Amino acid sequence: MTVLAQAGDRKIIFIKGAPDRLLRRVCEEKNEEGVQLFDYDYWDREIKELAERGQRVIGAAYKIADPSQTEVTHEDLKTGAIFLGIAGIIDPPRPEAIEAIEECKRAGITVKMITGDHIDTAKAIGCEMGIGDGEHAMEGRALERMSDEELRSIVNDYDIFARTSPENKIKLVTALQDNGRICAMTGDRVNDAPALKKADVGIAMGIKGTEVTKEAAEMVLADDNFSTIVAAVKEGRRVYDNLKKTILFILPTNGAESFLIIASILFGTIMPLTPVQILWVNMVTAITISFALAFEKAEPDTMQRPPRSPKEPLLSNYFLWRILFVSILIGGGTLLLTLHLVAHGWSVNAVKTITLNAIVISQMFHMFNARNIRGFALNKDFFSNKVAFLVSGILILLQLAITYIPFMNKVFATYPMDIEDWIYPFRLGLVVFIIIEIEKWIVRRIAGNQPTDKPDE
């Protein structure tokens, strides 16, 4: 940066910037003894000493301008500047940022530092924050000499890139993407905007960031804190997990109803549910149980799992198995209950009412299974989701209403059940819950005996 200033009867060009670049533009220096020949080796050692302490180093120089000069051009910086000195600026990393980077490592996320600072400064700060090993780093001028293929081969080997230009940043993002990585890029200055636009996720600083950077980014950090990015990753994984849990609940629910109807037709038994009762089941489960799964907190291993592949399907082979298994379990169990009641001479309305309550209560029990995809449902976080218990209470009230309110008996062809008749729906629900937990335990044991492939980064 340069400015042309009036100092008394003289005009002076004041210059500040990266010292290692400024050093190449000066031939003299000013000290207590006056203007002397520039001692490059001395200043190079001083810059390196400050940089190795993790300080950001800035250099200053000046040049006497012509009295008639009114603007500064690049030509003014090529010769005649007199070096004044350097300053080391301490910019300590936030403690929460160090913790966030460590959490990224556990989550399989590689953090890379791309900075305009001196390479020794970058290595020292990176080592303090847990980025890189404090020894290996790459400068922007080295990147400029590389072909795209060479850059793709080394971009995964280095975590610190110093003295980089906007063009270097775009090339680094492109190389990471060409290697199959999902790349998020942070920035706050105008020249960061192209790299943010190129990245899969551009993240701008909300406080220090320019409007151009914010426009180019997909996300804007309101607090300019790196740990907020990690919190967003955790929240994103929680939302994705809860989406899968909701699918894992809804599809077996519909599958169980379909299995029950189809099997009843094939076996020639009474139709266990009327069309309006099927609509009731879908409605009450959609507004209660499905809603509760959206409030599940993140599972304990959320940030210990490696990132999923973008090509990974939402429904894995295990999910397809679980959907089929639970559909047959709930649908088959309800069918067996229906056949048992018919065989013992229960009236049609009574059978349909118990069947209706059985399939709804079974789905309520299955919701508690689905709160943890593979883990044990009865864990220390069992009572953490208060909404799950609230909607279960609402669901039971709705089932009591359809069973005992006279006008609903007429609309839905239900029958006021005796108190002891409720043993059938709740017994079936408990059996469904226990069998699914046993299935999850078996899957955990099988998965625990299988070799796992750990990602390199």
C-alpha positions, 0 to 999 in steps of 0.5 A, a space after each residue: 500500500 502506498 500513499 502520497 502525502 504532503 509533509 511540510 514543503 515536501 511530498 513523500 510517498 509512504 509505503 507499507 507491505 510484506 517485508 520480503 517483497 518490499 526488500 526487493 524494491 529498496 537500495 537504502 535504509 534510514 537509521 539513527 546515523 542517516 541514510 545508508 546502503 541497505 543491509 539485506 542480510 541483516 533485515 532478512 534475519 530480523 524478519 525470519 526471527 519475528 516470523 518464527 515467533 508466529 508474528 505477522 511482519 510488516 515493512 515500511 519505507 518512503 520515497 521523496 516525490 517530485 513537488 508537482 506529483 499528484 498521484 502514485 503509480 507502480 513506476 514510483 515503487 520500482 526504484 528510490 525507496 528508502 527502507 525504514 524498518 519492520 514491525 511484528 504484529 501478534 495475532 494469537 489464535 482464539 482458543 476455541 479455534 484450536 479446539 475446533 480444528 482438533 474436532 475437525 480432525 476427529 470428524 475426518 475434515 482436513 483444515 488447510 491454511 492459505 495465507 498471504 503471511 510470511 512462510 515462517 509465520 504461517 508455519 509457526 501459527 499453523 503449528 500452534 493451531 494444529 495445522 501442519 507439522 510446523 516444518 512443511 509449507 508451500 509458497 505461492 511462487 512455487 505454486 505458480 511454477 507447477 502444472 495442474 497435474 503437479 498441483 493435484 499431486 501435492 495439494 493433499 501433502 501440504 496443509 499450509 500455503 503462504 504468500 499466496 495470490 488470489 490466483 493461487 487460491 483458485 488453483 488450490 480449490 480447483 486441485 482439491 475438487 479435481 481430487 474428489 474433495 468437497 472444498 469449503 473456503 473462507 475469506 474476507 477480502 475482495 480478492 478472496 471472492 473468486 476462490 469463494 465462488 469456485 469452492 463448493 461452499 464459500 464462507 465469508 466473514 460477516 464482521 470483517 468481510 467486504 460486501 463483494 465477498 459476502 455476495 460471492 459466498 454461500 454462507 456468512 459467519 455472523 461472528 467471524 469465528 472458525 468454531 462456528 463453521 464446525 458447529 454448522 457441520 455438526 448441525 448439518 450432520 444432525 439434520 441429515 441423521 434425523 432426516 434418515 431416522 424420519 425416513 426409517 420410521 415413515 417407510 416401514 410405517 407405510 410398508 406395514 400397512 401395505 403388508 397388512 392389507 395385501 396379506 389379508 386379501 391373500 389369506 382371505 380374512 376380514 379387511 383389518 382396516 377401512 380406508 378412512 382408518 388408514 387415512 387416520 393412521 397416516 394422519 396421526 403418525 405424520 403430525 405426531 411421531 414423525 415430527 418428534 424425530 426432527 428434534 433429536 439431538 446429535 448422536 455421540 459419534 456425530 463428529 467422530 465419523 468421516 465425511 460421507 461420500 457425495 455418491 452415497 445413496 440416502 437409503 443404504 442396503 442396511 436401510 432397505 433391509 431395516 425397512 423391509 424387516 420392520 414392515 413385515 414385523 409390524 404388519 405381520 404382527 398386526 395380522 396375526 393379532 387380527 387372525 387371533 381375535 377373529 378366531 376367538 369370535 370378536 365382532 368386526 368393529 372390535 377387531 378393527 378397533 384393536 387392529 387400528 390401535 395396535 398398528 398405531 401403538 406399534 409405530 409409537 414404540 418403533 419411533 423410540 427404536 428409530 431415535 438411534 439408528 444402530 445404537 441401543 435405544 435405552 441409553 443415557 439420552 433416552 429422555 433428552 428429547 422431550 418432544 418425543 414423549 409429548 407427541 407420544 402423549 398426544 398420540 395416545 389421547 388421539 387414540 382414546 378419542 377415536 376409540 371412545 368419543 361416540 361421533 368418532 365411533 360412528 365416523 371411523 367405525 370404531 368400538 369402545 374397547 374395554 380397559 383390558 383390551 388395551 393389553 393387545 396393542 401395547 403388548 404388540 408394541 413392546 414385542 416390536 420394540 424388543 425385536 428391533 433392539 435385538 436386530 440392532 444388537 446383532 448388526 452391531 456385533 456383525 459390524 464390529 467384527 468387520 474390518 474398517 477402512 479408515 480414510 487418510 484424511 
